[in-house]
Amino acid sequence: MSERPVRLDNSLEFLLEPGSSARPAVLATIVSTAGSTYRKAGARMLLNEDDSHRGLLTGGCLEGDLAAHAAGVAAAGQPLAVEYDMRGPDDALFGIGAGCEGAMRILLEPAAPGSAALAALSRARDEGRRGACSTLVTVHAGANLAHGTHTDAGDFPEPLRAACEQARRERRSVVVDTRVDGAADERALRAFVQWLPPPPHVLVCGGGDDAVPVAALARSLGWHVTVVDHRPRYADPARFPGSTVICADAETLPSAVDLGRCHAALVMSHHLVADGRYLAALAGSHGPDYVGLLGPRARRERLLGGESSEAAAALRRGLAGRLRGPVGLDLGAITPEGIGLAIIAELHAHFAARSAAMPPPLA
């Protein structure tokens, strides 16, 4: 897995798309789970007053019931924590019949335009866009403390401040379930401190037609994409909506792009000389630990120059442990869209530290 963790959950970008937060809504956040659940703590959705919603916390099992609770939250203007326990056979008879065999606690809170909740989400999204990590604090139980979603800059009691520091230090989310001094309730403070690394930043070296679906798929996942090409007709922002597009020669790549902020690079210009120069620039940088090269193995070896020269040996040393080529899972892809899917699927597996192996069929 990448030494620099990335966030594969794109809900912040999705929930805060232009127009999505321009009307009163209720923010639903999973703050704890047990057993098998569709989503885990930190997953969010927006429930609008017209019964529409953005995002999912389950496969559709709970959303109808959540909408009913959300109407009450919107009317009262006060947060509400609800719990669902779908473990055991009784749920199919007396519960909502979800069959997920898990339990979850969900905080519902008002999220009208200008609300503290949306401000906290926006700040975390913006920090992620800058390539920075952030934390979100969702308080869901506790006296004398505002329930809801906050940044970690709030005036919190010591146990919560310590949890925020721990999340940043250990780069992981932290559950707070403790008693505050002077409080009678043994569970006087319950909160979920979510550590959020930035979303993946993918550099695409080459803006040909097969780079278009690669960039589009990455953007649909909420990833940041930078496309570089030395040919003006390909380095056209209109071809890559939502991506940063730069027209620059391969030799100037390190000055045109901050390679240290990229989590992966894809070399796919279909121009042998340019691809070789892209590889040389990446080999000489402390950039991404994943470099994907499009094309067959014979082309890869030609670009790497075999073992025939000192320059070729230096190129191999610089890319050792980083170069993947041919890039993309073996999906049998033959179209630009299929190839794009294979590439992005391999990247997703890399970021999630998964093997992407197919499970065996049921015997």
Secondary structure as UniProt FT lines:
FT   HELIX           11..15
FT   TURN            18..21
FT   STRAND          25..35
FT   TURN            41..42
FT   STRAND          44..48
FT   TURN            49..50
FT   STRAND          53..54
FT   HELIX           63..76
FT   STRAND          80..85
FT   HELIX           90..94
FT   STRAND          102..110
FT   TURN            113..114
FT   HELIX           116..129
FT   TURN            130..131
FT   STRAND          134..142
FT   TURN            143..144
FT   STRAND          148..151
FT   TURN            152..153
FT   HELIX           158..170
FT   STRAND          174..178
FT   TURN            181..182
FT   TURN            186..187
FT   STRAND          189..196
FT   STRAND          201..205
FT   TURN            209..210
FT   HELIX           211..220
FT   TURN            221..222
FT   STRAND          224..229
FT   TURN            232..234
FT   HELIX           237..239
FT   TURN            241..242
FT   STRAND          244..247
FT   HELIX           250..252
FT   HELIX           253..256
FT   HELIX           259..261
FT   STRAND          264..267
FT   HELIX           272..283
FT   STRAND          291..293
FT   HELIX           297..304
FT   TURN            305..307
FT   HELIX           310..319
FT   TURN            320..322
FT   STRAND          323..324
FT   HELIX           336..351
FT   TURN            352..353
//
